[in-house]
Amino acid sequence: MPNVGISKVIGLLELVHDEGDEVETARVALDLDLEFDALLPVLEAAKTLGFVEIKSGKIRLTRDGKKLVASGIAARRKFLRKRLAGVRLFKDVFALLQKRKRVKRRSLVKYCRLKLPKSEAEKTVDTIVNWGRNAEAIGYDSGKQELYAL
């Protein structure tokens, strides 16, 4: 999962929806005033979660992408929880939290260093915390630096 904020992915989905559920990738980069390289991780996150398909230079919302855009906040969170549970790293974290209930952030960073380039571990944990909290799948105690199951 690329290290991008959820708001960027939701913004992308809403923009594509506003354009009739399909739009040229170059147009999205222009509309969002982003370099193509900055847009790529957002596209990859949306694609990883199954919200868009990218073919022949066009971004198209999938059925699930359309469903997410049409949903209210509570429904979006529930839907995101399900989608995140299908992403390997999130699935591993959710399983760990089900077993242990609470996990120190530094332990999760160590785990991520085993699976990813070391330079990406901290950012990846930030992404897990941000997406997981937004989807109300996990909680985070910043004082204790712990993730916990909800």
C-alpha positions in Angstrom: 0.0 0.0 0.0 1.6 3.3 -1.0 2.2 5.9 1.7 -0.6 8.3 0.8 -3.3 9.9 2.9 -6.9 8.6 2.6 -8.1 12.1 1.8 -6.1 12.1 -1.4 -7.6 8.8 -2.5 -11.2 10.0 -1.7 -10.5 13.3 -3.5 -9.3 11.4 -6.6 -12.4 9.2 -6.5 -14.7 12.2 -6.1 -13.0 14.0 -9.0 -13.3 10.9 -11.3 -17.0 10.6 -10.3 -17.6 14.3 -11.1 -16.2 13.6 -14.6 -18.7 10.9 -15.3 -16.8 8.0 -13.5 -14.0 8.0 -16.2 -11.3 10.6 -17.0 -7.9 10.9 -18.6 -5.1 10.5 -16.2 -3.4 13.6 -17.5 -6.5 15.6 -16.9 -6.6 14.5 -13.3 -3.0 15.6 -12.8 -3.8 19.0 -14.3 -7.0 19.4 -12.2 -5.3 18.5 -9.0 -2.2 20.5 -9.9 0.1 17.5 -9.4 3.1 16.2 -11.2 2.4 12.8 -12.6 4.9 11.3 -10.2 3.0 12.6 -7.2 -0.3 11.2 -8.6 1.1 7.7 -9.1 1.0 6.6 -5.4 -2.6 8.0 -5.1 -3.6 6.0 -8.2 -1.8 2.9 -6.8 -3.6 3.1 -3.5 -7.0 3.5 -5.1 -6.2 0.6 -7.4 -4.9 -1.6 -4.6 -8.2 -1.1 -2.8 -10.2 -1.9 -5.9 -11.7 1.5 -6.4 -10.3 2.3 -9.8 -9.1 0.6 -13.0 -6.5 2.2 -15.1 -6.4 1.4 -18.8 -5.2 3.2 -21.9 -4.4 6.4 -19.9 -7.8 6.6 -18.4 -8.9 6.2 -14.8 -12.3 4.5 -14.3 -14.2 4.0 -11.1 -15.1 0.4 -10.4 -18.4 -0.6 -9.0 -16.8 -0.5 -5.5 -15.4 3.0 -6.2 -18.8 4.3 -7.2 -20.3 2.7 -4.1 -17.7 4.4 -1.9 -18.2 7.8 -3.5 -22.0 7.5 -3.1 -21.8 6.5 0.6 -22.1 8.7 3.7 -19.2 8.9 6.2 -20.3 6.0 8.4 -20.9 3.7 5.4 -17.5 4.7 3.9 -15.7 3.8 7.1 -17.4 0.4 7.2 -16.6 -0.2 3.5 -13.0 0.9 3.9 -12.6 -1.5 6.9 -13.6 -4.4 4.6 -11.3 -3.3 1.8 -8.3 -2.8 4.2 -8.8 -6.2 5.6 -8.0 -7.5 2.1 -4.6 -5.8 1.9 -1.9 -8.1 3.2 -0.1 -5.7 5.6 -3.4 -4.4 7.1 -4.6 -8.0 7.3 -1.5 -9.0 9.3 -1.8 -6.0 11.6 -5.5 -6.7 12.3 -4.7 -10.3 13.0 -1.9 -9.3 15.4 -4.2 -6.9 17.2 -6.9 -9.5 17.6 -4.4 -11.7 19.3 -2.5 -9.2 21.4 -5.1 -6.4 21.7 -2.4 -3.7 21.9 0.9 -3.4 20.0 3.6 -0.9 20.5 4.3 1.3 17.5 8.1 0.5 17.6 7.2 -3.2 17.4 5.2 -2.6 14.3 8.0 -0.5 12.8 10.4 -3.5 13.4 7.9 -5.8 11.8 7.6 -3.5 8.7 11.4 -3.4 8.4 11.3 -7.1 7.9 8.8 -6.9 5.1 9.7 -3.6 3.4 12.7 -1.4 2.7 13.9 0.0 6.1 13.5 3.6 4.9 9.7 2.9 4.3 8.9 1.4 7.7 8.1 4.5 9.6 5.9 6.0 6.8 4.2 2.7 6.4 3.2 2.5 10.1 1.9 6.1 9.8 -0.2 5.0 6.8 -1.5 2.0 8.7 -2.4 4.2 11.7 -4.0 6.9 9.6 -6.0 4.6 7.3 -6.9 2.2 10.2 -8.1 5.0 12.4 -10.1 6.6 9.6 -11.8 3.3 8.9 -12.4 2.8 12.6 -10.6 -0.5 12.3 -7.9 0.3 14.9 -7.2 2.9 17.5 -4.0 4.6 18.4 -2.9 5.9 21.8 -0.3 8.6 21.0 0.8 8.9 24.6 1.6 5.3 24.9 2.6 5.0 21.2 0.3 1.9 20.9 -2.1 0.6 18.4 -5.1 -1.2 19.7 -8.1 -3.2 18.5 -11.5 -1.6 18.3 
